[in-house]
């Protein structure tokens, strides 16, 4: 049994020609002797992981909202920091981009109540909230949350990059040549 396997007394476990404390020589086991995996155990473990991560997201939301208040009320200045982002870097060891993101996200969540609530309830991850807060408006917030609930963080970041690109295009002023024919826009007057 296990004790004899560990002590090396089972034949084939240790090479006896070299000595009892020599290199391990594995014994062949039949292919079907691997332990049976119960899929229910894996499902339950996955559910526990998801639940714990939702608790982490909820706690993270609470901290980010405290950072937002810390920033808005200028408490960082009382500790001789240059900004809330600077304080996060100095006090908590954050990198510049992470500190900047936490301040930006906190300020964005003030004007995005649906995103703030979904994050607080652990329905959105930090990555998803970071992406949403870059482009969300009152008009598109619910749609972005819907996308987030059905996409990975990287997929949502791609969606939000495209939203940002489209919003930038919409913000460009329409010039009088925008609707003109290609020849009217050309400096030579010739078609391309």
N, C-alpha and C positions, 0 to 999 in steps of 0.2 A: 504494500500500500504506500501512501504518501510518505510516511516516515522512512520506509526502506528505500524509496526513490531518492529522498533527500540525502540519506546517509551513504548512498552508492552501493548498497549491498545487493541490489537487483542486478542480475547478469545483463550485460549489454549496455548498462548505463555509464560505466567508467571502463576505460581500457586498462585491464589488470596487468598487462605486460609492462606498463610504464610505472605503475604504482597506484595506490588508492587515492592519492590526491592529484591525479593527473587531469588532463583536459577532458571535458565532457564530450561523450560520443552519443549523439541522439539516437534513440530507438525509433524505428519506424512504427507509426500508428496507422491502422486502417483508415481509409479515406472517409468512412462514415462515422468515425468516432468523435468528430468535433462536437462540441456542445450544441444542443439545439437552441436556436434563438426564438424566443417567444415574441412575435410581432407586437403583442399588446404591451410588453415592457417598453419597447422602443417608442410606441405611440404615447404612452403615459410620460415617458422621459421627455419627449418632444413637447408635450403640453406643459410640463413643469418648466422647461426652459423658456417657452413663450410667455408663460405667466410671470416668471422672474424678470424677464426683459421688459415686460410692460410695467412692472413696478419700478425698474430702473428709469424708464422713460418718464414716468410720472414724477419721480423724485428729481430728475434732471430738469423737468419743466418748472418745478417749484424753485429750484436753485437759479435757473435762468431768469425767472421773474424777480427774484431777489436781486440779481445782478442789475436788472433793468432799473429797479428802484434805487439801488446803490449808485447807479450812474445818474439817473434823473435828479436825485437829491444832492449830488456832488460829494457824497461821503468819502470818495477816493481822495479828494483834495485835503481832507483832514489828516490823511496819512502820508502826505507829501508825495503823492503819485501825480503824474501828469494827466491821467485819464483813468476811466474805469478799466479800459483795456490794459493800460500800463500796470494798474494795480493787480489785475488777474495774472499778468506775467510775473510780476515781482512776488506776490504773496502765494500764488498757487502753482507757479512754475509752468504756466501755459505757454505755448508758442504764440507768436504774434497773430497768425491767421486764426487760430482757435479762439484766442481772447477777443479779437475783433468780431468774429462770428457770434460769440455768445452775447456781446453787447448789441450787435445788429439784430440778432434774432429776438432778444428781449424787447427791443424797441418796436420791432415789427409785430410781435405778438400782442402788443397793446392795441393795435388797430385791426387785428385779425382774430376776433373772438372764437370763431369756429375752429380754427387751427389750434389756438391756445387750449380750448376745451378738449379736442381730440388728443392732443399731446398730454394734457393733464390726466386723461383717462387711460393713457398707455396705448392708444390706438395707432399712434404714429411714432416712428423712431426719430432720433436726432437727425439722421441723414435726410429723412423725408421732410422734416420741419425746416431744416436748413435750405433745402431746395425750394420748398413752397414759399418761404419768406422772402426769397429773392425776387419773386415775380407776382405774388398774390395781390389782388385788389379785392374790394368788396364784391365786385361783379364775378370774379373767377375763383374765389376762395373755395366754395363748395365743390366746384368741378375738380380743382386740384386735389382736394382731400379725397374725392372719389377715386381719382387716378392713383393716388398714393396707397389707398387700401387694396388696390389690385395690381400694384407694380412693385418691383424691387427698388431699393434706393437708387441704384445706378440707372434703371429705366426711368424713374421719376426725374432724375437730374437731366437726362436727355430731353424729356418732355418739357421741363421748365426752361432749358436753354432755348428750345424752339419757341416757347411762349414769349420769352424775353426778346428773341429776334423779331417775332411778329409784332410785338408791342412797339419795338423801336421803329419798325417800318411804318406802323400806323401813326407814330408821332412825327414822322417827317412831313414837312410842309409840302403841299402839292404845288408843283410849279406849272406854269402855263404850257411848258413844252412836254409835260408828262403825257398829255393826251394827243399830242401832235404825231404825225406820221414819222417814221424813221428818217425820211429825207429832210423833214423840217427841222429835226434835231441835229442833223449832221452839219458840221461847219463848212463842208464843201458843197453840200446840197446833193451829193451823189448817194445812191443807195449802197448799202453794204452787203 
